[in-house]
Structures are given as structure tokens and as C-alpha cells.
Amino acid sequence: MLLNVAEEQWVPVLMELRYEREDPFAVELAFHGPVGGLARWRFSRDLLLGGLRGTVGQGEVMIWPSEENSAGSALFLQLGPQECPALLAVRRSPVSHWLSHTLMTVPVGHEMAEVDWDEERRQLFRSV
């Protein structure tokens, strides 16, 4: 992944993608630079899926694909407050491939299938 640090100046950063069955609606992106961790962002898996096809998001998270549809095409992520967001670019195909694995783990529309509603009610009433 590349981080835009100035006009036309990009530096490489390592991006780690995480997905957990226990939180099936979310994905986590962790960014690591040469001196260690830079940032960790957690947002909707659906947002990242939508960003592969077109511009999505608002506020502190915006995602959009590059214009070309080749294997080398990019996915752009703008993260942070509008006054000073971070702009990152990553090859679209590895992100798409990773997302396909999350969809095999928990398909869209089945995120709530494994929720133990009886346990959720017990937890809810225990805290009252």
C-alpha cells in the first residue's frame, strides 16, 4: 500500500486486513510504517465491498476504485477528518480476493445467523 505524504509523493506502508466472525459486519485495516504502527481503522465490510465498484462513504471514510479495470488497478482510501485526511492507494485485486474469503466465511445477509439471541437477552437484562 502507498500513503500520499505530499503532492505526487507516495511512501510504502504495510497494510494488514482483519475479519472476525464474531463481528461479521466489520473489517479492520491496520497500517504499519517503517517505524511501527501508524493507524488502525475499523469500518463496515459493506463499505469496502462497495468501494471496489464505485465511490462510497462519507465523513472520515471514503473509498473508490481507480478508473481502469485491469489487474493493476487501484483502490483509494481517504481516512480521517476532512481537514487533514490520509490518502492511501492499494492494488484492488488483493483486497477483492481477501474480501471474497470473508464472504465465504460469512456471506452477505447471513451476518446475524450465528447470534445466540437467548444469550443476548440474558446479557441485556443482566445489565438492567
C-alpha contacts under 8 A as a table, 3 or more apart, distances in Angstrom:
res1	aa1	res2	aa2	distance
1	M	12	P	5.73
1	M	13	V	5.43
1	M	14	L	6.06
1	M	15	M	6.30
1	M	88	L	6.87
1	M	89	A	5.71
1	M	90	V	4.54
1	M	91	R	7.37
2	L	10	W	5.74
2	L	11	V	5.35
2	L	12	P	4.43
2	L	13	V	5.75
2	L	88	L	5.55
2	L	89	A	5.20
2	L	90	V	6.43
3	L	10	W	5.28
3	L	11	V	5.25
3	L	12	P	6.18
3	L	13	V	6.58
3	L	86	A	7.31
3	L	87	L	6.03
3	L	88	L	4.55
3	L	89	A	6.62
4	N	7	E	7.36
4	N	8	E	7.38
4	N	9	Q	5.89
4	N	10	W	4.40
4	N	11	V	6.55
4	N	86	A	7.12
4	N	87	L	5.48
4	N	88	L	6.10
5	V	9	Q	5.84
5	V	10	W	5.83
5	V	11	V	7.02
6	A	9	Q	5.00
6	A	10	W	7.18
12	P	33	G	7.45
13	V	31	F	6.47
13	V	32	H	5.68
13	V	33	G	4.84
13	V	34	P	7.37
14	L	31	F	5.64
14	L	32	H	4.98
14	L	33	G	6.29
15	M	29	L	6.60
15	M	30	A	5.66
15	M	31	F	4.63
15	M	32	H	6.38
16	E	29	L	5.68
16	E	30	A	5.04
16	E	31	F	6.40
17	L	27	V	7.24
17	L	28	E	5.83
17	L	29	L	4.84
17	L	30	A	6.60
18	R	27	V	5.88
18	R	28	E	5.03
18	R	29	L	6.48
19	Y	23	D	7.73
19	Y	24	P	7.36
19	Y	26	A	6.95
19	Y	27	V	5.14
19	Y	28	E	6.54
19	Y	102	T	6.78
20	E	23	D	5.55
20	E	24	P	6.17
20	E	26	A	7.89
20	E	27	V	7.73
21	R	24	P	4.96
21	R	105	T	7.42
21	R	106	V	6.98
23	D	26	A	5.93
24	P	27	V	7.99
24	P	106	V	6.86
24	P	111	E	5.43
24	P	112	M	7.97
25	F	44	S	5.72
25	F	45	R	5.65
25	F	46	D	7.42
25	F	111	E	6.65
26	A	42	R	6.52
26	A	43	F	5.38
26	A	44	S	4.53
26	A	45	R	4.99
27	V	42	R	5.70
27	V	43	F	5.73
27	V	44	S	6.09
27	V	45	R	5.26
28	E	40	R	7.02
28	E	41	W	5.62
28	E	42	R	4.35
28	E	43	F	6.64
29	L	40	R	5.71
29	L	41	W	5.21
29	L	42	R	6.40
30	A	37	G	7.58
30	A	38	L	7.67
30	A	39	A	5.86
30	A	40	R	4.28
30	A	41	W	6.37
31	F	37	G	6.10
31	F	38	L	5.40
31	F	39	A	5.34
31	F	40	R	6.29
32	H	35	V	7.67
32	H	36	G	5.33
32	H	37	G	4.25
32	H	38	L	5.17
32	H	39	A	7.23
33	G	36	G	5.29
33	G	37	G	6.13
33	G	38	L	6.12
43	F	47	L	7.38
44	S	47	L	5.15
44	S	48	L	6.80
45	R	48	L	5.24
45	R	49	L	6.25
46	D	49	L	4.95
46	D	50	G	6.03
47	L	50	G	5.12
47	L	51	G	6.18
47	L	56	V	6.56
47	L	57	G	6.75
47	L	63	I	7.67
48	L	51	G	5.05
48	L	52	L	6.76
48	L	63	I	6.98
49	L	52	L	5.56
49	L	53	R	7.51
49	L	96	S	7.88
49	L	99	L	7.36
50	G	53	R	5.57
50	G	54	G	6.30
50	G	55	T	7.45
50	G	56	V	6.26
51	G	54	G	5.18
51	G	55	T	5.60
51	G	56	V	5.52
51	G	63	I	4.87
51	G	64	W	4.70
51	G	65	P	6.27
51	G	75	L	7.52
52	L	63	I	7.94
52	L	64	W	6.50
52	L	65	P	5.59
52	L	75	L	6.85
52	L	92	R	7.19
52	L	96	S	7.31
53	R	64	W	7.32
53	R	65	P	6.50
54	G	63	I	7.86
54	G	64	W	5.33
54	G	65	P	6.05
55	T	62	M	7.19
55	T	63	I	5.73
55	T	64	W	4.24
55	T	65	P	7.06
56	V	62	M	5.79
56	V	63	I	5.44
56	V	64	W	6.41
57	G	61	V	5.58
57	G	62	M	4.42
57	G	63	I	6.33
58	Q	61	V	5.77
58	Q	62	M	5.68
59	G	62	M	7.30
59	G	80	G	7.94
59	G	81	P	6.99
59	G	82	Q	6.94
60	E	78	Q	7.40
60	E	79	L	5.34
60	E	80	G	4.55
60	E	81	P	5.18
60	E	82	Q	6.71
60	E	85	P	7.62
61	V	77	L	7.22
61	V	78	Q	5.84
61	V	79	L	4.88
61	V	80	G	6.67
62	M	77	L	5.81
62	M	78	Q	5.07
62	M	79	L	6.67
63	I	75	L	7.18
63	I	76	F	5.61
63	I	77	L	4.62
63	I	78	Q	6.38
64	W	75	L	5.87
64	W	76	F	5.34
64	W	77	L	6.82
65	P	73	S	7.55
65	P	74	A	5.89
65	P	75	L	4.39
65	P	76	F	6.01
65	P	92	R	7.44
66	S	69	N	7.71
66	S	73	S	6.00
66	S	74	A	5.16
66	S	75	L	6.01
66	S	76	F	7.22
67	E	73	S	7.67
68	E	73	S	5.82
69	N	72	G	7.92
69	N	73	S	5.87
70	S	73	S	5.29
71	A	91	R	7.98
71	A	92	R	7.44
71	A	93	S	6.10
72	G	91	R	6.07
72	G	92	R	7.15
72	G	93	S	7.35
73	S	91	R	5.88
73	S	92	R	5.73
73	S	93	S	7.55
74	A	89	A	6.24
74	A	90	V	5.45
74	A	91	R	4.43
74	A	92	R	4.81
75	L	89	A	5.63
75	L	90	V	5.34
75	L	91	R	6.02
75	L	92	R	5.03
76	F	87	L	7.07
76	F	88	L	5.66
76	F	89	A	4.55
76	F	90	V	6.60
77	L	86	A	7.94
77	L	87	L	5.82
77	L	88	L	5.14
77	L	89	A	6.39
78	Q	85	P	6.12
78	Q	86	A	5.57
78	Q	87	L	4.57
78	Q	88	L	6.39
79	L	85	P	5.35
79	L	86	A	5.20
79	L	87	L	6.60
80	G	84	C	6.80
80	G	85	P	4.42
80	G	86	A	6.18
81	P	84	C	5.74
81	P	85	P	5.33
82	Q	85	P	5.62
90	V	95	V	8.00
91	R	94	P	6.40
91	R	95	V	7.21
92	R	95	V	5.43
92	R	96	S	6.14
93	S	96	S	5.01
93	S	97	H	6.05
94	P	97	H	5.00
94	P	98	W	6.10
95	V	98	W	5.09
95	V	99	L	6.09
96	S	99	L	5.08
96	S	100	S	6.23
97	H	100	S	5.15
97	H	101	H	6.73
98	W	101	H	5.28
98	W	102	T	6.68
99	L	102	T	5.02
99	L	103	L	6.30
100	S	103	L	5.01
100	S	104	M	6.36
101	H	104	M	5.04
101	H	105	T	6.29
102	T	105	T	4.98
102	T	106	V	6.08
102	T	107	P	7.48
103	L	106	V	5.07
103	L	107	P	4.43
103	L	108	V	6.58
104	M	107	P	5.85
106	V	110	H	6.26
106	V	111	E	6.17
107	P	110	H	5.50
107	P	111	E	6.99
108	V	111	E	6.53
109	G	112	M	7.71
110	H	113	A	5.18
111	E	114	E	7.34
112	M	115	V	5.42
115	V	120	E	7.96
116	D	119	E	5.40
116	D	120	E	6.31
117	W	120	E	4.87
117	W	121	R	6.16
118	D	121	R	5.19
118	D	122	R	6.27
119	E	122	R	4.99
119	E	123	Q	6.16
120	E	123	Q	5.13
120	E	124	L	6.11
121	R	124	L	4.96
121	R	125	F	6.12
122	R	125	F	5.33
122	R	126	R	5.90
123	Q	126	R	5.05
123	Q	127	S	6.46
124	L	127	S	5.58
124	L	128	V	6.84
125	F	128	V	5.18
